[in-house]
Amino acid sequence: MAKTTTTTSTGAATASVTVHDKAGKSAGTVELPAVFATPVRTDLIRKAVAVAQANRRQRYGASPVAGVRPSVEWPGKGKGMARTPRLRQGNRAAFVPNAYKGRRAHPPEARKEWTEKINVKERRLAIASALAATAQPELVRARGHRVDDKLALPVVVSDDFVAARQTSDLLEAFGKVGLGADLERAKNGVHVRAGMGKLRGRAYRTPRSVLLVTADGKAPAAANLAGVDVVSAKDVSAEDLAPGGDAGRLTVFTQGALAHLKEAFQ
């Protein structure tokens, strides 16, 4: 069903979308919060996502005494041999970067600061902008999501939509709403990661599919759906709404989540 726009007595334009129930039928309409009319700022969205990724980065570095534990001495000048430090117990070169088992020249240091900062107003505007991007079909399709042309965005469902205990029930409900093609895309897109990452506990790469925003962040049946993430309305971030900094993720909001967003961004 198409999105409808009405004008209030103050002249502000408000959009209304259809609320879908578990059977995929209309359960009425709901007015979208004003945050969905925010201009899309892709620069702020990318900045907020980059900051979130930087602050999540784990520090790493070499041991401060790696390669410098042996007791060495310098032979001095005028002996017809290199001035490389050598072991006191033996004649093998040690300690220096060009020696066997010597220290590294410029190793990574755990004291390096990876964290970045972002202004509070910038972060809030980035979230508001990412929310607005979920209502623009051209941005959602540009991310690769498969959405029916007749489906109005953002998708709003009733609160009991996510109450299903069985994954098959929730999958069926998604299919009736018109999101089955995108869930199938994510399931078929699971593949083995290229590179060394597959040796380090992250062998598989799963495409991002539906983001489910609920009032309390709970949707038990969504845990085993490939590419589906669940987040509460108060904890939703720019990275949830725009993975990798690309705005326009296919997002499903419950009525309770819309009420929280309306209160948070009024």
C-alpha positions in Angstrom: 0.0 0.0 0.0 1.3 3.4 -0.9 2.4 6.0 1.7 0.0 8.9 2.2 0.8 12.5 3.1 -1.4 14.9 5.0 -1.0 18.5 6.1 -1.8 19.6 9.7 -3.3 22.9 10.7 0.2 24.3 11.3 1.2 23.6 7.7 3.6 20.7 8.5 3.5 17.7 6.2 3.1 14.3 8.0 3.2 10.9 6.3 1.1 7.9 7.3 1.9 4.3 6.5 0.0 1.0 6.8 0.5 -1.1 9.8 0.9 -4.8 8.9 -0.2 -7.7 11.1 1.1 -11.3 11.2 -1.2 -12.3 8.4 0.2 -9.5 6.2 -3.0 -7.6 6.2 -3.6 -4.0 7.1 -4.2 -3.3 10.8 -4.8 0.4 10.3 -2.5 3.3 9.6 0.0 5.2 11.8 1.6 8.6 11.5 5.3 8.6 11.1 7.4 10.7 13.6 8.8 13.9 12.3 12.3 12.4 12.4 11.6 10.5 9.1 11.5 13.9 7.3 15.1 14.7 8.3 17.3 15.5 5.3 19.7 12.6 4.6 23.3 13.6 5.4 25.4 10.7 4.1 28.6 12.5 5.3 27.4 12.5 8.9 26.2 8.9 8.7 29.6 7.7 7.5 31.4 9.7 10.2 29.2 8.3 12.9 29.8 4.7 11.7 33.5 5.3 11.3 33.7 6.5 14.9 31.7 3.6 16.2 34.0 1.1 14.4 37.2 2.9 15.7 36.0 2.9 19.3 35.2 -0.8 19.0 38.7 -1.6 17.7 40.8 -3.8 20.0 44.3 -2.6 20.9 47.2 -4.8 19.9 51.0 -4.6 20.0 54.3 -6.4 20.5 55.7 -7.1 23.9 58.0 -4.2 25.1 60.8 -6.7 25.8 60.4 -8.8 22.7 63.8 -9.5 21.1 65.7 -7.5 23.7 65.9 -10.1 26.5 69.3 -11.6 25.7 72.4 -10.2 27.4 74.6 -8.6 24.7 77.7 -6.6 24.4 79.2 -4.4 21.7 82.6 -5.6 20.4 83.8 -2.0 19.7 85.8 -0.5 16.8 89.0 -1.6 15.2 88.5 -5.3 15.4 87.6 -6.0 11.7 84.1 -7.1 12.5 80.7 -5.5 12.4 79.6 -3.3 15.3 76.5 -5.4 15.8 75.7 -6.3 19.4 76.6 -10.0 20.1 75.6 -12.5 22.8 77.9 -12.5 25.8 77.6 -16.3 25.8 78.5 -16.9 22.2 79.3 -14.9 19.0 75.8 -14.7 17.4 74.4 -11.3 16.6 71.3 -10.4 18.7 69.1 -7.5 19.9 69.1 -5.4 16.8 66.4 -5.6 14.1 68.8 -7.0 11.4 69.8 -9.9 13.7 68.2 -13.4 14.0 65.5 -13.2 16.7 66.2 -9.5 17.3 63.6 -6.9 18.1 61.4 -5.4 15.4 62.3 -2.0 14.0 58.9 -0.4 14.4 56.5 -2.8 16.0 52.8 -2.0 16.7 52.4 -0.7 20.2 49.4 -1.3 22.5 49.6 2.2 23.8 48.4 3.7 20.5 45.1 5.4 20.8 42.5 4.3 18.3 39.4 6.0 19.7 37.8 8.9 18.0 35.2 11.4 19.1 32.0 12.8 17.6 29.8 15.6 18.9 26.6 14.6 20.6 24.5 16.7 18.2 26.3 15.2 15.2 25.7 11.7 16.4 22.0 12.4 17.0 21.7 14.0 13.6 23.4 11.0 12.0 20.9 8.7 13.6 18.0 10.9 12.5 19.3 11.0 9.0 19.8 7.3 8.9 16.2 6.8 10.1 15.0 9.1 7.3 17.0 7.1 4.7 15.1 3.9 5.6 12.0 5.6 4.2 13.5 6.2 0.8 13.0 3.3 -1.6 15.8 4.4 -3.9 18.4 4.3 -1.1 17.1 0.9 0.2 17.4 -0.7 -3.3 20.8 0.9 -3.9 22.1 -1.2 -0.9 21.0 -4.3 -2.7 17.8 -5.1 -0.8 15.0 -6.7 -2.7 11.8 -4.9 -2.0 8.4 -5.1 -3.7 7.5 -2.0 -5.6 4.1 -1.9 -3.9 5.5 -2.0 -0.4 5.6 1.4 1.4 8.7 2.2 3.3 9.5 2.2 6.2 7.7 -1.1 7.0 5.6 -0.8 10.2 4.1 -3.9 11.9 2.0 -4.5 14.9 3.6 -5.2 18.3 2.4 -8.8 18.3 4.2 -9.4 15.0 7.5 -10.2 16.8 5.9 -12.3 19.5 6.2 -15.5 17.6 8.3 -18.2 19.3 9.0 -20.3 16.2 11.4 -19.0 13.5 9.2 -20.6 10.8 6.3 -18.5 12.0 8.2 -15.2 11.9 9.6 -16.2 8.5 6.1 -16.8 7.2 5.0 -13.4 8.5 7.9 -11.7 6.8 6.9 -13.4 3.6 3.3 -12.3 3.8 4.4 -8.7 4.3 6.6 -8.8 1.2 10.1 -9.2 2.7 10.6 -12.9 1.8 12.8 -12.1 -1.2 15.3 -10.2 0.8 15.6 -12.8 3.5 16.2 -15.4 0.8 18.9 -13.2 -0.7 20.7 -13.1 2.6 20.4 -16.8 3.2 21.7 -17.7 -0.3 24.5 -15.1 0.1 26.3 -16.7 3.1 29.8 -17.6 1.9 33.3 -18.4 3.1 35.2 -15.3 3.8 38.3 -14.6 1.7 41.7 -14.2 3.4 43.0 -15.0 6.8 39.8 -14.1 8.6 38.5 -17.6 8.1 41.3 -18.9 10.3 40.4 -16.6 13.1 36.9 -17.5 14.1 35.0 -15.5 11.4 35.0 -18.0 8.5 31.6 -17.0 7.1 30.3 -13.8 5.7 26.5 -13.1 5.9 24.9 -10.3 3.9 22.8 -7.8 6.0 19.1 -8.2 5.6 16.2 -6.8 7.7 16.8 -4.7 10.7 14.0 -5.2 13.2 13.4 -2.3 15.6 11.2 -3.1 18.6 10.3 -1.3 21.8 12.3 -3.7 24.0 14.8 -5.1 21.6 13.3 -8.6 21.8 12.3 -10.9 19.0 13.1 -14.5 20.0 12.2 -16.1 16.7 14.6 -13.8 14.7 17.8 -15.3 16.1 18.2 -17.9 13.4 17.3 -15.8 10.4 20.3 -15.0 8.2 21.1 -11.3 8.1 18.4 -10.2 10.4 19.3 -8.0 13.4 17.1 -6.9 16.3 17.6 -3.7 18.3 15.5 -1.6 20.6 14.4 1.8 19.6 16.3 3.5 22.4 19.6 1.7 21.4 19.4 2.0 17.7 22.6 3.5 16.2 23.8 4.8 12.9 25.7 1.6 12.3 22.6 -0.5 12.8 20.7 1.6 10.3 23.6 2.0 7.8 26.1 -0.9 8.0 29.4 0.1 6.6 28.2 3.7 6.4 25.8 3.0 3.5 22.4 4.5 4.3 19.1 2.9 3.5 19.0 -0.5 5.3 15.7 -2.4 5.0 14.1 -1.7 8.4 10.9 -2.9 10.1 9.5 -0.9 12.9 6.9 -2.0 15.5 4.3 0.5 16.6 5.9 0.6 20.1 9.3 1.4 18.5 7.7 4.3 16.6 6.3 5.7 19.8 9.8 5.6 21.4 11.3 7.3 18.4 8.7 10.0 18.4 9.4 10.8 22.0 13.2 10.7 21.6 13.3 13.0 18.5 10.5 15.4 19.2 
